[in-house]
Amino acid sequence: MLKITLVSFPIDYGNVTLQSNLVRLLGERCDLVHHVFSASEAPGLGARLNAPRRVWRRLGEMARLRRVCAEARREGRILLFQQISPALFAWPFRRGVPSYILSDWTRKLYEPLLGERLSSAPVTWLHARVLRSVDGVLAFTAAAADSLRRDYGVPEPRLHRLAMPFDVQATPVAPAERPGPLRVLFVGGDFERKGGPALLRWYARQRPGALRLTVLTQSAVQLPEGVTLLRNDPTKGARDLFFEHDLFVLPTLCDGYPQALGEAASAGLALVTTDKALGAPEIIDEGRNGHVVRSEAELAARLAELMRDPARLAAYKAHSRAKMLAQFAFEPVFAQLAAILHPPAHGLPPVAARSSPTGQVT
C-alpha cells in the first residue's frame, strides 16, 4: 500500500473541492496522512489579503511543514503537494523525501487571459526552481503541462498528466429526458468573471417559458424575473442541484479548471463553456457532450441548437456521465496516480491496481 502525505491548499472554492476529492481518493486506497497548508486562511480570503500579510501567514506555517516533512521521511512516505505554494514553503525540509506537485494552473498561464503580468522574473525563477526540485509534477490539463514545460522548464521525464479526480460514483444522475422546458444551470462564485452577464443577455432574448434558468453565485446581482437565484455556498449541496438540471452553462472569462464542469458532467449534464476555461477540453468532447465556444455569438448559437434538439441533448448527457466514469472516477485516476508514484528509484514495491469485493481499486 502506498504511504502518502497529502499537503492540501484549500485557498479558494475550487481547491476546497479538489482537496475533498483527493482525501476521498487517497484515504480509501492508501496509508494517508493529510496536512492542510495555510489552514488559517479561509477559502477566498487569500484574494483579500495583501501580499506581505499573506506571505507572513505562510511563513508561520513553515514550522508545521518541517514537522510534516520529518514525519514523512521517518515513515517512508511520499509527499504530494496540492499546487506549488506548499511545496515552495516546504522546500528547505524536503530533502530525502520523494515529492510531487499537483498543478492545474500557473501564473504565466493566466497572463494572456488577463492581459497583465502576474509573475515577475524573480517569482517565475523561484517557482521554476521549486518545480524542478521535486521528483515529478502532475498536470491536470494539457494547458498547464504546456506552461510548466515552456515557462518553467520542467523536464519531460518529470512531467506527468493526471486526470482530475471527481466523486462520480456518489453523484446522482440527471434523467436523460424529462418533460417541460429546458433546465439550465449556472454556478459561479464570481458572477462577472464566470461570464454571468453573457448568459443573462442570451436569456433575455428567449421566449418566456422556453427554459428555466438557475444561478448559484456568491455575488450581489439582480436577475430578471423568472430566474432562480441561490446564494448558498457553491461547494455545498450542489450534487442535488446538478441532478435537477439538463444543461450546465459557464461563459467564463478566465478559469483554470472549473470544478463545476466536472461535477455537472458527473451528474450527466450537457455542457457549454468558453475557451477561457483551460480545463474544458479535458471534460468536453466537442460535439459529443457539449461545446467549447470562442465568442458570445457562438455561445448563443450552440445553446439555440440544443434547445431545438432534445435528442442531441439527451445524447450529450449520456456521454458526459460515461466519460466521467471511464476517465475521472476515483478508480481510473488512482490507477494513473499509482503508476506514476511507484517507480523503483523510490524503493517502493510495484503497485498493481486490484479490485476489492466492493469494486474499489486498492
Secondary structure, DSSP 8 states (H G I E B T S, - for coil): --EEEEEE---SHHHHHHHHHHHHHHHTTSEEEEEETTTTS-TTGGGGS-HHHHHHHHHHTHHHHHHHHHHHHHHT-EEEEESHHHHHHHGGG-TTS-EEEEES--HHHHHHHHTS--S-HHHHHHHHHHHHHSSEEEESSHHHHHHHHHHH---GGGEEE-------TTS----S--SSSEEEEEE-SSTTTTTHHHHHHHHHTS-TTSEEEEEE-SS-----TT-EEE-S-TTSSHHHHHHT-SEEEE--SSBS--HHHHHHHHTT-EEEEETTBTTHHHH--BTTTEEEESSHHHHHHHHHHHHH-HHHHHHHHHHHHHHHHHHTSHHHHHHHHHHHH--GGGT-------B-TTS-B-
